Amino acid sequence: MSISWQQIRDEVTRHLQALIRFNTVNPPGNETQAAAYLASVLQREGIEAQIVESVPGRGNLVARIRGEGRARPLLLMAHSDVVSVEPEKWTHDPFGGEIVDEKVWGRGAVDTKCLVACELVVMLLVKRLGLTLDRDLIMATFADEEAGGRYGAGWMWQNRRELIDAEYAINEGGGAALGVGGHRFYLCQTGEKGGARMRLTARGEPGHASMPLPDTAMRRAAQAVVALTGHTFPTVMTRTVERMLRAIGQKVGGELERRIESVLQDPTWENLATLPLNEPERRMLYAMTRNTAVPTMIRGGHRINVIPSEVTVEVDGRVLPGQSPESFAAEIQALLGGLVEVELTGRSSALEADPASPLFDTIRAVMQELDPGSEVVPYLVPGGTDAKSLPGIKVYGFMPMRDHPEEFDLAHAHDERISISTLEFAVRALFEIVTRFCHARSADGVAAG
């Protein structure tokens, strides 16, 4: 049975449209509706699939194609929940799944219903082609990733680990293409920052708003926000970022290689900022080389004419591998002094996986064949994913975006959308990676992929 990639292109597009039309904004999530759709598609083609709810409505989809057991499973993972939207600021219905200008529009188109749809089609292709794998292939679509995974990957690892336990996993977080020195580099997530969510509480005397006070909770909160947003945290070079930069330098060679090696000898931000990157890439490198703390929500006051006695600021903190959320919170407290009280309200661990592995080698080999001259390099995600909830699995983030790498930055944005050509290329790449890594063979014993 041959593969008609035009038909696959249409099929993955339809599945993504269907998934976008399920409103799975978290909270409340309601991911069971998406899980039920996936289960019905898989079961209809004879693939073992089930829905596992952590609580009613918070459904995780798990499907499995049995292999010969010669190695531990490969897990294809993504999440079905999405962040909230401001519909009035969208050009098209965020839950319409409309196709406009050869792009699928809607919340989750990039983060990460696109990957769910691609992994679904990879599973269907393996089954339709009757391929024999040397290891089980598992697909898991988790709930609750956008809120930390308590009802999704974290719950599954603690309560139903036997369903998802694997040696390796392919996840979100990587695949964007970076152009440097006339070469294309695909970023493969091998690490991610940890979380350090904080609440800053400013206190002061209340009073009537008609009688201004010189020192209020609102003023202290404002001063804290200004101090925090104006502060540059120290540059820290992780193994992942060093490997990424060195791999880029070795591929391009010449002056750039010498420049990168020089920068790595003295990796200050002033030196890193001189590398030939565009502005989005420079912002990415900045976030990858330091802990960050960004104020995102402010609450205070209960009447327009009352000076509040307490104002709180929620801060999204991210810490590099090897850094402690508790130590970072203490650093923030020292920075802001007596303006506010800093409380650590949430934490998660940072990760760094070694790119020296058969799966990373397979990803690199496949991409060099599909996109000759390209290179795959390790990447540290400035944010976090469900990988942190699966400590026993080596997780790589990879959904390649060759022609439209700018779409990678549309996650959580207004007018989130993804090109149909990106979907087709990603399915082809993931299918080749999976079948080659799992040593897939057809019924006549011929190697697939």
N, C-alpha and C positions, 0 to 999 in steps of 0.2 A: 504494500500500500504506500503510494507516494503522498507527499504533503503538498497541498495547494495553498501556498502562502497567501494568496489573495483571499481565499475562503477563511483562512485563519485570521487574517487582518479584520475581516468583517465580523467574525465570531467574537474575537476578543473585544472589539468595539461594542458589540451588543451587550456583552456581559458587563462591561464597565458602565454603560448607560443604565442598565438595570440596577446595578449596585448603587449608583449615585442617587437614584430615585427613592431609595430607602433612606429616610431621614434618621441618621444614627448620630446626631449631635450629642456629644457627651459633656455634661449630663443632659438627659438621663441615659443616653446610649441606645437602648432598644435594639441591640445588635442581633437579637435572635431572629429578627425578620431577614436580615442579610444572610445569617447562617443557614436559615431554612431554604433560602433560594439556592445557595451553594450546594447544600446537601441534596436537594432535589435534582440538580444538574448532574452531580457526580453519581448518585445512585441510579439515575436513569441509564447511565452508561456502564453500570456494573461495578462501580468503584465503592468500596467499603467507606461509609461516611456516617458521622454522628454529630449531634449537637449536644454540647455539655454546658449547662447553665450554672454559673456560680450562685446567682440569685435569679428569680424570675425576670425574664426579659434580657438578661445579660448573657447572651449565648456565644460560645466559642465553637467554631467548626473544626473538626478533626477528620481527616480522610487518610487512607493508607492503601498503597499498592505494595503487595508483598513481594519481597525479593528472595534470593536464595540463602540469605543469612550469612554470607561470607564476610560481611563487615557490618558495623553498626549503622543505623539509618541515617539518611540525609533528610533534613527538615526544611520545607519551604514555608516561611512564616511571613505574616503581615498582619495588619489590624483593620477592622471594619468600622471602628468609631471615628468620628471626625470632630473638628472644633466648630464652635458656633459661627454664625454668619450675621452680617448686617444686610439683609436682602435689598434694601433701598440703594445700596452702594454697588450693586452688581449690575452688569450690563445684561445678563441673562439669568433666568431662574437658577439659583444655586442647587436646586434639587430636581432640575429638569433633565439633566443629561443630554442637552441639546448638542447637535453637531453644527458648528459654525466655523467656516474657513478651515475645514479639515481638522478641527480640534474638538475634543469632547469637553464640554464646560460643566462645571459643578463642583461642589464641596467634596473633597476626597479624590478628585481626578488625579492629583499628584500624591496626596498623603492620606491613605495609601491604597485606595481602591483600585488604582491602576495596577499595582503589584499583585493584589488579590486576583484580579481578572487574568493577568499573565500567568500566575502560578496555577490557576484553575485550568487554563488551556494547556499548559505543559502536562498536567496530570491526565487530561483527556487524550492528548496525543500519545502519551506512553501507553495508555490502555488501548486505544484504537489500533495502534500499530502492533499490539501483541508482544511488546518488548519484554525480555527477561532481564532483570536487574540483579546485580550481585548483593544488593542491600535493599532494605525497605525504603520506599519513598513516602514521606509523610507530608501532608499539607495541613497547616494550622492557621486559621484566621482568628485572631484574638479580639476580645472586647477590651475596652477601657484603657488602651495604650495612652490616649491623650491625657488621662488623669492619673497615670502612674502604674496601671496594670493590676490594681488590687482585685478586680473582678475578672481579669483576663489572664495574661501570661503568668503573673505572680501566683494567682489562685491555682491555675492548672499545674504549675511546677510543684506547689505544696500539696495538692490534693489528687491530681490525676497524672502524675509524672509519667507513668507507664505508657500513656497515650502519645506523648510528645518527645520522650527522651531520645536523643540522637547523638551521633559523634560530631556532625557539622550541621550548620544551618545557613540558609541564604535569607536575608532579611532586607528591610528598607535601609536607607541612610547613605547609600553610595550609588555610583554609576554615572554621575555628572561628568561631562567631558570638559577638560581644561586645555586650552590652546597655549602652548609656550614654545617660542623659537621655531615655529613652523611644524611642530609635532602635536599630536593629540594624545592627551593622557586621560585615562578613565580612573576616577577615584573609587577605590574599593574600601569601604569602611572596615577597618580592623580594630578601631578603638572608638570610644565615645566618652564625653565628659560626664561626670556625676552631677547630681542635683543637690543644691543647698538653698532651699526656699526659706526665706526669712520674713519676719514681721517686725517693722520698726514702730515703736509706740512713743509718741511725743505727748507730754502732759504739761498742763499749765492751768492757771486760774481761769474759771469761767467768768462771764460778765455780760452786760448788755452791749449789743453791737453798736449802739449809739455812742458809747463811751470807750474809745479805743484803749487797749492796754499795750504796754511796751513789749511784753514778753508773753507770748501765747503758745498753745500747743500747735496751732496752725503755722505760726512763724517758725517754730522749731522744726516741724515736719518739712517745711519748705526749704529751710537751710540744710537739712539732712539730705534732701533729694538733690539739691544743687551740688553739695559736697560729693555725693556718691557718683553722680553722673559726670562730674568734672575730673574724677580721679582716674589715673592710669595705673592699673595693677602691674606688678613686675612680670617681665617676660620669662617664661619657663619653657624650655625645649624638651618635649617628650620624645621617646624613641620613635613613635609613629611619624611625627612631623619631620624629624631628622631623616628617617628612611624615605619619606615622600620627596623631600627636597633633593636628597642625594640621588635618588632614582631619576628625577627630572634632569638634574645636571648631567648625569652619566649618559642619558639618552641624547640630549642636545649637544653635549660636548663643548669644546672650545672655551670662549670667554665666559659663557654662562656657568659652565661647570666650575671654572676657577673662582668665579664670583660667589657661587653657592658655598663652595668649600671655605672660602674666606669668611663668609657670613657665619657659617657654623662654628668657626673658631671663636667668634665673638657675637653671639646671637642676641644683640639688643634689638629693640623694635626699630631704632633709627637705622640699623643695618638691614634688618629684614624688609623694611619699607622701600628699600632701594631696588629690590628685585623687580623684574619687568612683568608686573601683573596689572590687570585692569582694576577698577575700583571695587567691584563686587568680590573679586578674588583677594584683594588686599584686606577687605573687611573680614573675609573668611579666615585668612591667615592670622589676623589680629586676634580673633576669637579663639583660634586653635592654640595660641601660645600664651594664654594667661587665664586665670580665674576671672569670671565676670559677675557683676551684680547689677541687674537692671530693674528699677522701680516700674511696676506695671499697674498697680491699683492704689487709690487713696480713699480712705473713708474717715468721715468725721462730721460732727455737728448733727443737730436734730431739728433746729429751727433757724430761719433766715436771720432772725434778730438776736441770736444767742451766740456768744463766743464759746466754742466748744472747749471742754476741759481735756479732751483726749482726741488725738488724730492718729490713725494707723496707716502705714505704707507697706504694701506687700511687695516683696523683692524676689525676682527670679534669679537665684544665684547658680552658677555652674562652675564646677571644679575639675581640674585636670587630673589624670591618673597620677596616683601618688600623693594627692592633696586630700586633706580631711575637711569635710563639711563643717565640723565643729570648730576647727582651727580657723577656717575662713570666716565663720560667724564672729569669732573673737576678733579677727582682724578688722571686720567691719565695725564692731563696737569700738575698737581703739581709734579707728579713723573718724567716727562721728562723735566720739566723746560723750559728753552729758546731754547732747541734743535729744537723743532717743534711747530707748531700751531695745536691744536687738535680741530677738528670740528665733531660734532655729525651729521652723515648723514642719519641715520635710527634708529628707535626705535620701540619696541613692548613690550607689558606688559607681565610680568611673571604671572603664574597661580598656584593656589593651590586649589584643590577640596577636600572636606571632604570625606574620604573613608567610613564614616558611612552612608550607603545608601542601599536600597534593591538591586540595580544593583550590587554593589560591593559584597554584601552577596551572590548573585546568582553566580557571577563569582567564588567566593571562593568555594561554595558548589559543583559546577559542576567540578572544577578542582580536588577537593578532591575525587570525584567519579571516574573520568577518570584516575587520577594518585594518587592512595591511598598513604597517608603519606605526600603528598606535602602540601604546604601552599602558599597562595597568599598574597603578602605584597605590601604596597604603594611604589611608586617610583617617583622620580623627574627626568624628562628627562633633561639632560644637554643642549640639543638643543631646537628647537621650532617646533611646528606643526600648523595645521590649527585650533586647538582648540582656539587659541588666537583670532581668527576672529569671534567666536560664543559665545559672552559673556553671553548670556541668557540660555546656555545649560550646564549641568554638563557632562563633557567629560572625559571618561576613555580610556586610550590607552591599547589595549590588543589583541595581536595575538600570542598565545602560541607556543613556540619553545621548545619542550621537549627534543628531542634526539640530536639536533644540535644547542645548544644555541650560538655557535660561529658564526653562520650565521648572527646573529643580528649585528655583527660588520662589515659585508661586505657592508653595505649601503655606497654608494658613492665611493667604492673601485674598483680597477681593478678586473676583474674576479668575479663580483657579481653573486651569484648563491644561489639557495635554494633547499633543498631536497624535493623530492616528498612526502616522509613520513611526513615531516613537514606540507606540504599543507593538507594532509589528516587529520592529527591530529587537525590542526587549524580549518578546516571546521567542524569536529565533535564537537569540543569544542564550537565554535561560534553558531552552530545550537542548541546545548543543552542550551546554555546561553540565546539565543534569545527566543526560544520557552518556556522555563521555566519562564523567566522574563515577557513575554507577555501573560502568562497563556494560551498557545495554546491548542486548543481542536480539535479533529477530528470530522467528520460529525456526529458520533454517540454519541458525548459529552464526549468521553474519553480524559483525559489529555494527551497531547503529551510530548515527551522528557523524 
